[in-house]
Amino acid sequence: MTGPETRQPVTVGFADACKQPMFHRVLNARPLTVRDTLADMRRRFSNDVGEDTLGRLELVLAELMNNVAEHAPIAGQEQTAHVPVIHLCVVRHRAGLACALTDDGMSLPDDCVLPRSLPAAIPEDLPEGGFGWFLIQDLTQALSYYRRESRNYLAFNIPFASEGDR
């Protein structure tokens, strides 16, 4: 019998999204807390996402969250400075990993999200910084940022590296 009462329900759209693994964390922007959060995130997705995709996600999140931690304290006031709180959410979907971060740290400089190229590689005078935003832009898709009141909002997608991730 193949009547309506014997058919299996078809799950598409929202129902499929509900079955995808996700990771959510609210954390203080401190280096050790960031490190622990990255380890927890890696464990959460280790059975659902390929190593290459997971490694790219971890690199981008480490750069972003450590930037919040590094640039949060006001010079000379490290002991009494406000420690920003980061909200992180990562959701697996059909094409990759969707990520959203918010924090109440300092605003990003205006030129941070502008397209980047690698800093000049002069072996005798390699710059200490300048690689982070290039890496973030190179490893992500649909990167967007805005600030409203005292919060930063950043969202991006990490595409799957191969068919094996899906």
Secondary structure, 3 states (H helix, E strand, C coil): CCCHHHCCCCCCCHHHHHCCCEEEEEEECCHHHHHHHHHHHHHHHCCCCCHHHHHHHHHHHHHHHHHHHHHCCCCCCCCCCCCCEEEEEEEEECCEEEEEEEECCCCCCCCCCCCCCCCCCCHHHCCCCCCHHHHHHHHCEEEEEEEECCEEEEEEEEECCCHHHC
